[in-house]
């Protein structure tokens, strides 16, 4: 049903607040201001050199037209081999579907698994686009408030009745992870209740101590979604993948044929080569580790001392209830006065996010040092 404006009710999704912060930061930069970007989960490094070189060679050789909907066979095989190398999982490449970023994978997964009106659970705080994509598909997102005591992850014993559950490990915005026991309990609970299980693993590779656990270590009857955006430093290339049960491959293929035709051919070629750039990618991860140490020291020194140390990804989530009850206004003030862009927690938790902020440390170490210095000066003057 359409409203008076002529648009559908399901199109009434919330804005992605971090994108609004990016726009405010862009305006400041256009006006000549120096901005330190701690708002967006975007690596400061480009795609690996070998990926750019490989694509340049391919562009010189051919037209790069459509690929098959499931993706280049060589890329699917290489992704399957990654599961063998990283997790010891023997994965059939036929279960791998290459997508136009993880966002396309979520659209495919939600469309394949759920009917209009179905209830799909997700932990709060959590990635905001889950909720908005579900709403746009006439599905009902069910927020599950998580607690610091459980590392801001859902707990199997506390799940309501659901058609599906989405988990993220490492999580955005907290960077916390599910260990194998917690992952197994959630998957077993979902299987016992006929609840579809979707594991968002786009920050895998970006761990600080123990590697992340993939849901495929526990069960084949799950959907796993990943991306080349974060570990492989390819955000704007819009290339990702999903792993689905064998019996679901044809369903996903039909949907992908009609919704997307294929993921960008150029990005698929670059991704294929990026998977051979381990030395460069691990050097990036070492930078994130240094930045994490700086943040864990520098944020409390500046006055942001209510934080949960992250297990992975490149975020720190801070409770700022002692500083503000309006994180959007507070983040805007910080940006205007210091040139440091940070993300209000309302993006991730519509109920409690007015008193939280997310800080990203994905940029160069010099930027992190400068940003922390500006924040310390700002807080000292308040």
Secondary structure by P-SEA (a helix, b strand, c coil): cccccccccccccccaaaaaaaaaaaaaaaacccccccccccccccccaaaaaaaaaaaaccccccccccccaaaaaaaaaaaaaccccccccccccccccaaaaaaaaaaacccccbbbbbcccccaaaaaaaaaacbbbbbbbbcccccccccccccccccbbbbbcccccccccccaaaaaaaaaaaaaacbbbbbbcccccccccbbbbbcccccccbbbbbcccccccccccccccccccccaaaaaaaaaacccccccaaaaaaaaaaaaaaaaaaaaaaaaaaaaaaaaaccccccccccccccccbbbbbbcccccccaaaaaaaaaacccbbbbbcccccccccccbbbbbccccaaaaaaaaaaaaaaaaac
